[in-house]
Amino acid sequence: MQSIQTLMTTLERSPQWQANAGLRRVLARWPQLVGEAVAQHSRPTKIHRRVLQVAVSSAAWSQTLTFERSRILQNLHESLPETQSTISDMRFAAG
């Protein structure tokens, strides 16, 4: 029987895990990037073609965050410099 550490190491090396590593880092920092109040109404869902997709609780939040997109993107790049090469834009959608 394999140890949990061995299983985690194997999992972390898998292509699917590697593909989602950037999103997991963004999710971990999301409340600090946008603030607790905004984080309660939004959640990054995926990175597709260098665009961070964010689900929001309403169309009003989508519009508000679209106006704040540049600021959030700048905060993201400052907080997680590696995202500069993987995330170039953001899209907000109610869902």
N, C-alpha and C positions, 0 to 999 in steps of 0.2 A: 504494500500500500504506500502511495506517494504522500509526502508531507504536503501540507498546505502551501508552504513556501515554494516547493517545487512546482506545484500546480499554478500558483500565481505567476511565477517566472515564465512558465510555458504560455499562459494566457497573455501576459504582457508582450510577448514576442509575436503573437499572432497578428496577421494583417488587419483584421477587423479592429482589434484593440488599438493598434497603432494609428489607424485611420481616424479614430474617435478621440485620440489623446488631446488634441487641441481643443475640442469642444468641452471635454472634461475640465481642462484648465480654465476655460472661460466660465463655465458653470460654477466652479469653486470660487471665483472672484466676482461674479456678477453683482451681488449685493454691495460690494465695495465700489464697483465701477459706476453703478447707477443710483445707489442709495437704497436703503431698506424699503422705503415706501414704494418706489418704482419696481423694485425686485419682487414685491408681493403681487404685482400685476403683470409681470413679464417673465419669460423664460426662454433662453436660447435653446433651439431645438436641433439645429444642424448647421454645418458649414458646407455649402455647395458652390463650386466654382468661385471660391474666394469670397463668397457672400455669406455673412452670418444671418441665418434666419431666426427671428425671434417671435414667439407666440405671445400675444398680449390679451388681456381680459376683455377689451372692448375696442370699438373703432375709435373712440375718443383717445384712448391710450396709444393706439397706433399712430394717430395724427400727431399727438404731443411728442412721442418719441422720434417720429420722423423729423420733426423740427430740431430735435436735440441730437440727431444722428452724428453730426460732425464732432460734437463735444464728446459723446460716448465713445466713438471710434478713436479719438485722440487719447482718451483715458485708457482705453483698452491697449493701445499700442505702447503707452508709457508704462503701464502696469505689467504687461506681458509682451516684451519686445519681440519675441519670436512670432507673434501674430502679424507683424508687419508683412511677412512674406506669405501668410496663409489667409488673411482676412483683409480685403480692400474696401468692403462696403457692408451695409446692414440693411435688412428689410424687415419691417414689422407688419404682422398680420393678426387680426383677431382670430382667436381659435382656442 
